[in-house]
């Protein structure tokens, strides 16, 4: 060996070096990059986050309102990620955030710190006003500095929490709310009532007392009635837009089905 003009590899060249553990600075840089992306993009759709209509769930994640609304609408098209993936079953599971804008930047109205990955921020439930955490901690108020609505300390939600302590606190808060039959927005959890009605209806059907579900007797609601409970004009407008698009798609599907059906009858004749 060795007379062919080549070289014989040594042992240290054959043994691969162990994978190097990332340094503290590298871990911090990765975390900051991830946090920066989360502040700028909707967690559901991946689209650019629209701060004017942004909403957040119990865990402080940020979403575009329209993405949540579209995801909650029934659809025949398969979707990989839905609001349910994040535990969002209805609009009651999110709170619309209210950021303040100063000199063209989204900033805390008290400390003037810019909202983003470099500032630990929180928002209050139920009003949704957002502040730098240090500002809320220092003033120690029991009412929102922006709108005056009362809030409990437990309902101060960390936006995009990065520590295990904050995550555990938010998890405990959600467990406590569920025991009270409440959602993240502090509104009644209607899904529990629906489940109780469904269970009751199933029991009635088993006893032979009813042969039809109550839902079959309810008339379909039109678009106006579907948005009548939304007080925010912007939210109502977005909701109406999504509902109109969905109704149009359903109309086209129905029309196509009728055309196919008629064509089939012609062929048979």
CORPEZI-V673705 format. One line per field, one symbol per residue. phi: phi as a letter, one per 40 degrees, with the letter a starting at -180 (. if undefined). psi: psi as a letter, one per 30 degrees, with the letter a starting at -180 (. if undefined). A space follows every 10 residues. Layout:
BEGIN
phi: ???
psi: ???
END
This chain:
BEGIN
phi: .gccgcbccc dcccccccdc cccccccccc cccccccccb bccccgcdcc ccbcbacccg cbbcdccccc ccccacccbc bbdcdcgcca cccbbccbcc bbfgbcaccc cgccciccbc bbbbbbcgcb acdccccccf cbbcccbgcc acdccccccf cbbccccccc ccdccccccc gbbdcgcccc cccccccccc cccccccgcb bbcccccccc ccccccbccc ccdccccccc cccccccccc cccccccccc ccccccccc
psi: kfggfalkkl effekkkkkk kkleeeeeee eeeeeeeeff kkfefflkkj efgkllafgg lklkeeeeee ffkkkfkkke klefeggjfl ffglkkkjkk kkhgkjlkfe fgkkkaffkj lllkkfegkk lkeeeeeefh lglkfefgkk llefgjkkki kfkeeeeeee eeeeeeeefg glaegglkjf eeeeeeeeee eeeeeefgfk fklfeffklk kleeffgfgj ekeeeeeeee eeeeeeeeee eeeeeeeeee eeeeeeee.
END
